[in-house]
Amino acid sequence: MAGLYYGTDEFALPEFQNRRVIDEIRMSMSAFDCMLPDDAGIYCSSDITTGKRFYYEVLKRYEVRSEDELREKLGAAEFKKAQTDLIQANVARGVQFAEKLRERGKINVVTPGPYFAKGFDQQHYLYLWEWFIIKKIYEVRFNHDWEYSNGCTFECSIAAKKRIPLFDHEGNSLDLKTAIGRVEAAIEQLRRDGFVIPKLEQNLALMRAIER
């Protein structure tokens, strides 16, 4: 495979249950190869584990500033429940977004939310979907409020670096300068409201580096 732009297979958790993560990812990609030619898909980027709802409904409800503080305050079991509830709601929202595109006649529409690999953490998923976008996707569509999401902003960096078209949830063309402006505005709002957002700030730096 060609090298990824940002991802590395030097995972913090390289294997689980006697299975290497990179082998699981390669297996997933081989399954995608059976279904979708290279550079033939439309990728629907939508918040899953973070996003505006995460900050203003989950973190604000528990009066914390970050995921780490939430985990510490709730404990492992309650944190897992809160995270699962959020993910399920966000996945449903992402599926609905993809379905609307299909209803408009778009084909090879891919929504990553329903994909589940037991044992994967976010680093593994990001590696998989970066590889997928680089190999399989010719345009990316971003759901409403994508600019608040760690995953979506990272996927925007990947797509922009690949130089493929970007579109917002209404189908308007999204150039890199405009995308950067939206992420800057989201970060400014989140900082003003006291949230700790290092990953979002890192992804903004990636996008700015492409612009230069």
C-alpha positions in Angstrom: 0.0 0.0 0.0 1.0 3.6 -0.5 2.0 5.4 2.7 -0.6 7.3 4.7 -0.3 11.0 5.1 -0.5 11.1 8.9 -1.2 7.6 10.3 1.4 5.2 11.6 1.0 1.5 12.3 3.1 2.0 15.4 0.0 1.7 17.5 -0.1 2.3 21.3 -2.1 -1.0 21.3 -0.6 -3.1 18.5 -2.6 -6.3 19.2 -5.4 -7.8 21.1 -6.5 -11.3 21.8 -3.5 -12.6 19.9 -4.4 -10.7 16.8 -2.3 -7.9 15.3 -4.3 -4.7 14.7 -2.6 -4.0 11.4 -3.7 -7.5 10.1 -7.3 -6.7 11.1 -7.1 -3.4 9.2 -5.7 -5.1 6.1 -8.4 -7.7 6.3 -11.0 -4.9 6.4 -9.4 -3.1 3.4 -9.4 -6.4 1.4 -13.2 -6.7 2.1 -13.7 -3.1 0.8 -11.6 -4.0 -2.3 -14.3 -6.6 -3.1 -17.0 -4.0 -3.1 -15.6 -0.7 -4.2 -13.1 0.3 -7.0 -10.4 2.7 -6.1 -11.3 6.4 -6.2 -15.0 5.5 -6.7 -16.7 6.3 -3.4 -18.3 9.3 -1.7 -17.3 9.5 1.9 -19.8 10.9 4.4 -17.9 12.5 7.3 -20.0 12.8 10.4 -19.2 13.2 14.1 -19.1 9.9 16.1 -17.2 10.1 19.4 -16.9 13.9 19.6 -18.6 16.9 18.0 -20.9 19.7 19.1 -23.3 17.4 21.0 -20.4 15.9 22.9 -19.3 19.3 24.2 -22.6 21.0 24.8 -24.8 18.1 25.9 -22.5 15.6 27.4 -19.5 17.5 28.9 -21.7 20.5 29.9 -24.2 18.2 31.6 -21.5 16.8 33.9 -19.7 20.2 34.3 -16.4 19.0 32.9 -14.1 20.4 30.3 -12.7 17.3 28.5 -13.1 13.6 27.9 -10.4 12.8 30.4 -12.2 14.8 33.1 -15.5 13.1 32.2 -13.9 9.7 32.5 -12.5 10.6 35.9 -15.7 12.0 37.2 -18.0 9.2 36.1 -15.8 6.1 36.5 -15.3 3.5 33.8 -18.8 2.0 33.7 -20.8 5.2 33.7 -18.3 6.8 31.2 -18.8 3.8 28.9 -22.5 4.2 29.0 -22.4 7.9 28.3 -20.0 7.3 25.4 -22.2 4.5 24.0 -25.3 6.6 24.1 -23.5 9.4 22.3 -22.0 7.2 19.7 -25.4 5.5 18.9 -27.1 8.8 18.5 -24.3 10.2 16.3 -24.1 7.0 14.1 -27.9 7.3 13.5 -27.4 10.9 12.4 -24.6 9.9 10.1 -26.6 7.2 8.5 -29.5 9.6 7.9 -27.1 12.0 6.2 -25.8 9.2 3.9 -29.4 8.1 3.1 -30.3 11.6 2.0 -27.5 11.5 -0.5 -28.6 8.1 -1.8 -32.1 9.4 -2.2 -30.7 12.2 -4.5 -29.2 9.5 -6.7 -25.7 9.4 -5.4 -24.0 6.0 -5.6 -21.1 4.3 -3.7 -22.0 6.4 -0.7 -20.0 5.3 2.4 -20.8 6.1 6.0 -18.2 4.8 8.5 -20.3 5.1 11.6 -21.9 1.6 11.6 -18.5 -0.1 11.1 -17.5 -1.9 14.3 -14.3 -3.8 15.0 -14.1 -5.4 18.4 -11.1 -4.2 20.3 -10.4 -1.2 18.1 -9.7 2.1 19.7 -9.9 5.5 18.0 -6.3 5.4 16.7 -7.1 2.1 14.9 -10.2 3.5 13.3 -8.5 6.7 12.2 -5.8 4.7 10.5 -8.3 2.5 8.7 -10.4 5.4 7.4 -7.4 7.4 6.4 -6.3 4.5 4.3 -9.8 4.1 3.0 -10.1 7.8 1.9 -6.7 7.8 0.2 -7.5 4.6 -1.7 -11.2 4.6 -2.3 -12.7 8.0 -2.2 -13.1 10.7 -4.8 -15.1 13.3 -2.8 -16.0 13.9 0.8 -19.3 15.3 2.2 -19.4 16.8 5.7 -22.4 16.6 7.9 -23.8 19.7 9.7 -21.4 20.9 12.5 -18.5 18.8 11.3 -16.1 21.4 12.4 -16.6 20.5 16.1 -15.5 16.9 15.5 -12.0 15.5 16.0 -12.7 12.8 13.4 -14.3 15.0 10.8 -11.6 17.6 11.0 -8.9 14.9 10.6 -10.8 13.5 7.6 -11.0 17.0 6.1 -7.2 17.2 6.4 -6.8 13.8 4.6 -9.2 14.8 1.8 -7.6 18.2 1.4 -4.2 16.7 1.2 -5.4 14.2 -1.5 -6.8 17.2 -3.4 -10.3 15.8 -3.8 -13.5 17.9 -3.7 -15.1 18.7 -0.4 -18.8 19.6 0.1 -20.9 20.7 3.1 -24.1 19.0 4.2 -26.1 21.2 1.8 -24.0 20.2 -1.2 -22.1 23.4 -1.4 -18.4 23.3 -2.5 -16.2 23.6 0.6 -12.7 25.0 -0.3 -9.9 24.6 2.2 -9.8 28.3 3.2 -13.5 28.2 4.1 -13.1 24.8 6.0 -10.2 26.3 8.0 -12.3 29.3 8.9 -15.1 27.1 10.2 -12.8 25.1 12.3 -11.2 28.3 13.7 -14.6 29.6 14.6 -15.6 26.4 16.3 -12.3 26.3 18.3 -12.8 30.0 19.3 -16.3 29.2 20.6 -15.2 26.0 22.5 -12.2 27.8 24.1 -14.5 30.7 25.1 -16.8 28.2 26.8 -13.9 26.6 28.7 -13.5 23.2 26.9 -10.1 21.6 26.4 -9.7 20.6 22.7 -6.1 19.6 21.9 -7.0 17.2 19.0 -9.2 19.8 17.3 -6.3 22.3 17.5 -3.9 19.7 16.1 -6.2 19.0 13.2 -6.5 22.7 12.5 -2.6 22.8 12.3 -2.7 20.0 9.8 -5.2 21.9 7.6 -3.2 25.1 7.8 0.0 23.3 6.8 -1.8 22.0 3.6 -3.0 25.6 2.8 0.7 26.8 2.9 
